[in-house]
Amino acid sequence: MRSVLLRAPLGTYTPWNPVAAGPLKGNEGNLAAGYIAFTQTRAERVASGDPRPSVEERYGSQEGYNCVVERAAARLVRDRLLLPVDADRLIAQAAASNVLPSDPGNHTARELCSSHHDDDDDDDQGGHDDDD
């Protein structure tokens, strides 16, 4: 089951967690999973050489992110994998997160909010499915 965090990612989740510093730097540190955040903007992504689309490229604005979270939560509720009260909590958390500036007129956000795909592989990030 892909959770809301995987359906509306803000970074890549990995099954490993490399050691950040010290003599074992770069080696696998433990069995806990890791998280590598996406850059915020395209300019940051290009400057860092990150091939993954930035948060801005994925969602356009806060409204776009909110729509993706709402759709992911609704699908999980519809599939009986998430309780409505938990979906409401996740949607409220996303709306309060301020991961991007608000811009209801943003093209990417408008497109995400108006699309109604039911395919699990591409309904969550405007077709980007390289998050996990």
C-alpha positions in Angstrom: 0.0 0.0 0.0 1.3 3.4 -1.0 0.7 5.9 1.9 -0.2 9.6 1.4 3.4 10.4 2.0 4.5 8.3 -1.0 1.6 9.5 -3.2 2.4 13.1 -2.5 6.1 13.0 -1.8 8.4 15.9 -0.7 11.4 13.7 -1.0 12.7 10.2 -1.8 12.3 7.5 0.8 15.0 4.9 0.7 15.2 1.4 2.3 18.6 2.3 3.7 20.1 5.1 5.8 23.8 5.9 5.1 26.0 7.2 7.8 26.5 11.0 7.3 29.9 11.6 8.9 32.8 9.9 10.6 34.9 6.9 9.5 31.9 5.0 8.2 30.6 7.9 6.1 28.6 6.6 3.2 28.2 3.1 4.6 24.8 1.7 5.6 24.3 2.7 9.2 21.3 0.7 10.3 18.2 -1.0 9.1 16.1 2.2 9.4 14.9 3.8 6.2 16.2 7.2 5.0 14.8 10.3 3.4 16.3 12.6 0.8 14.3 15.8 0.4 13.6 17.3 -3.0 15.0 20.7 -3.8 12.4 23.5 -3.5 12.8 25.1 -6.9 14.0 24.2 -10.4 17.0 26.6 -10.0 18.1 24.8 -6.8 17.7 21.4 -8.6 19.7 22.4 -11.6 22.4 24.0 -9.4 22.7 20.8 -7.2 22.6 18.4 -10.2 19.6 16.6 -8.7 17.8 14.7 -11.5 14.5 14.5 -9.5 11.9 17.2 -10.1 11.8 19.9 -7.4 8.8 20.4 -5.1 7.9 23.5 -7.2 8.1 21.5 -10.5 5.9 18.7 -9.0 3.2 20.8 -7.4 3.5 24.4 -8.7 2.2 25.9 -5.5 0.7 25.1 -2.1 -2.6 24.6 -3.7 -1.2 22.0 -6.1 0.3 20.1 -3.2 -2.9 20.3 -1.3 -4.9 18.8 -4.2 -2.5 15.9 -4.6 -2.7 15.1 -0.9 -6.5 15.4 -0.9 -6.8 13.1 -3.9 -4.4 10.6 -2.4 -6.2 10.6 0.9 -9.6 10.3 -0.8 -8.4 7.3 -2.8 -7.2 5.5 0.3 -10.5 6.2 2.1 -12.4 4.9 -0.9 -10.2 1.8 -1.0 -10.9 1.4 2.8 -7.2 1.7 3.6 -7.5 4.9 5.6 -10.1 6.2 8.0 -11.9 9.5 7.1 -10.7 11.1 10.3 -7.1 10.2 9.5 -7.5 11.5 6.0 -8.9 14.8 7.4 -5.9 15.1 9.7 -3.4 14.4 6.8 -5.2 17.0 4.6 -5.1 19.6 7.4 -1.4 18.9 8.0 -0.6 19.4 4.3 -2.6 22.6 4.2 -0.7 23.9 7.2 2.7 22.8 5.9 3.5 25.8 3.7 5.8 23.7 1.5 5.3 26.2 -1.3 4.1 29.7 -1.6 0.4 30.1 -2.3 -0.5 30.8 -6.0 -4.0 29.6 -7.0 -3.3 30.7 -10.6 -0.2 28.6 -11.0 -0.5 26.5 -14.1 0.9 23.2 -12.6 -1.3 23.6 -9.6 -4.4 24.3 -11.7 -3.6 21.2 -13.8 -3.2 19.0 -10.7 -6.4 20.3 -9.1 -8.4 19.8 -12.3 -7.2 16.3 -13.2 -9.2 13.3 -12.1 -7.0 10.3 -13.0 -7.6 7.0 -11.3 -4.3 5.3 -12.2 -2.1 4.8 -9.2 1.0 5.1 -11.2 0.5 8.7 -12.4 -2.3 10.4 -10.5 -0.2 11.7 -7.7 2.5 14.0 -9.0 1.4 15.0 -12.4 3.0 11.9 -13.9 6.2 11.9 -11.9 6.6 8.5 -10.4 10.3 8.5 -9.4 9.8 9.2 -5.7 10.2 5.7 -4.3 
